[in-house]
Amino acid sequence: MSDIFSFRGAPGTGWSQPSPILEESEVRKSIPNGASRKALPGWPRASEPEIVRHYTWLSNRNFGIDTGFYPLGSCTMKHNPRLNEKIVQLPGIDRIHPLQPESHLQGLLSIFFEMQEMLAECSGMDSVTLQPVAGAQGEFTAIRCIQEYHRSNGEGHRDKVIVPDSAHGTNPASASMCGYEIVEIPSAEGGRLDLGALSAAVGDDTAAMMITNPSTLGLFEVEITEAARIVHEAGGQMYYDGANFNAIIGKTDPGRMGFDAVHYNLHKTFSQPHGGGGPGSGPIGVREHLSRFLPTPVAARKSKGAEDPEGVGDGFWYFWEDVGESSIGKVQQWHGNAGAVVRAWAFYRRYGRELEMMSEHAVLNSNYLRHIIMNPDKETAEGIHCMPAEGADTDLVMHEFTLSMAPLKELNGVTGKDVAKRLLDYGYMSPTVYFPQIVPECLMIEPTETESKEVLDQFASDLHSVLSEDPETVTSAPHTTPVKRVDEVWAARNLVLRHPGDSFPGR
Ligand SMILES: Cc1ncc(COP(=O)(O)O)c(C=O)c1O
């Protein structure tokens, strides 16, 4: 199949039906004088079947959660129920604009309000904003609220944020975007938070500590309330990175653990297609003392009381409420990614109060998969090694776990990256690799709650096959994908952000 752009400049080579909406002359009339092009743009020209073939061909070159098992640790790539898509495409949601009056937006506003309430309840927070559109933006937003809180208390001198060495890179990045200096503390042997290192790091310059629980090693931080006490006693705030919220919903919550602020990755915990920068949603929740700093506005409601002229709805009037002059302002145009919020709402609504079943299954699947990988019938697990080692104080992990390929590398030179690439040939997305950095040759695996035992058994068996393959086959993988090994650094160093079509004459 040739690339669609080879059709450029070959107009009229195929027949498409006339536009069902407006004649071309009608369209022209509706464009203000001086705003229409002098010449045709140099866009590719192709007939409808050519376009359909092109995009179908492209989609076949891609890998997605609908193509195969996607065990991407920490990034939680879940099955996306199709019902979510139906709901988000309802005209009352899909066909509205944020500038319409509130009377037109009652349905969407009530969804936003319910989402805020649900997130606050399951995280033990008091107020929530849905404005940030990524976990990382949520981190930035919450750390800004914490910064304003310290300033309002005359404690603006607090200029350090503590992160454990197992933290996701966005944690130090977000804090440093707020102007904070980062203090990294090493994990204890076994991978958990080291309270001694934390005590040594806190001081009257501590603004906050950022940590996820369970950690990126899939380990529950059992001493988290003690950590919160240490940070609070030093005058700092506790920030919960909610990327791993999938493991604990309904069982415990960050509020009980002593956190003051949290972000939720709606696009991980509550399904959603995501990746490549969007579409995401990274709301934050905060305790009462931080609420007045939230971005403005938030969804609110008041009782319609006896004067309910239409007598419809649930008896409440929903509206956008200004947070007030302490607000850090807006962090996103409009009100965030409404479509992502609605999909997440649809997802959680099907569980309702039984949301904890989701976490139970996610943790069960993770432990089952880890167990069968580490205890194969044959002797193929000699190249892998769980971190921390199986049989240590953590026979159980949470919703994800890490494997170190370091022993394999020592055995025959095959690295974690090689194994990840070879898994593509078996029809799987690679697990997350080389994160957390404290695990050498790391593969981080998160099966999520919806995968069946058969899928997990097959994956474990295929991973064992990879480990016993001839090293040359693995180090030269992938062999079956449209794109082989790419230079991952080149793309980051040489950004090409515009399609060449943009620079055609006539623009
Ligand atoms: C532990 C952790 N924290 C934060 C983030 C950032 O979330 P986002 O990708 O939505 O910006 C991620 C993303 O993978 C993560 O795994």
The ligand as a Gaussian input file, in Angstrom:
#p B3LYP/6-31G(d) Opt

LIG

0 1
 C        3.472000       7.076000      38.867000
 C        3.048000       8.102000      37.846000
 N        2.891000       9.372000      38.232000
 C        2.513000      10.333000      37.359000
 C        2.273000      10.049000      36.034000
 C        1.906000      11.182000      35.113000
 O        0.628000      11.036000      34.575000
 P        0.261000      11.565000      33.108000
 O        0.874000      10.630000      32.134000
 O       -1.240000      11.530000      33.065000
 O        0.787000      12.963000      32.994000
 C        2.433000       8.731000      35.582000
 C        2.231000       8.404000      34.149000
 O        2.546000       7.411000      33.640000
 C        2.816000       7.735000      36.509000
 O        2.965000       6.473000      36.119000

